[in-house]
Amino acid sequence: MKGFLVTDYFPEYAKFLEVVLPLIREGKIVYLEDIAEGLENAPAVLLGLFSGGHVGKQVVVVSRE
């Protein structure tokens, strides 16, 4: 097994955006966000990350202001 760091590929990020953003806009790539409301829910959300209790990108909304 071989790992990598995202920062190793930072110089490629602009090219990645050129390719991926149009695909997202066209609906060919769809991503999911699992949104939890309130900082008080952050500990439970964090535990859920370790148990597979979320789908897609996990976000905790602290304030909508």
VENMOGI-V971450 format. One record per pair of residues at least 24 apart in sequence whose ideal C-beta (glycine too) atoms are under 8 Angstrom apart, sorted by the first residue. I is the first residue (numbers start at 1). J is the second residue. If there is no record, write none. Layout:
# VENMOGI-V971450
I&J, I&J
This chain:
# VENMOGI-V971450
31&56, 31&57, 32&56, 32&57, 33&57, 33&58, 33&59, 34&58, 34&59, 35&59, 35&60, 35&61, 36&60, 36&61, 37&61, 38&62
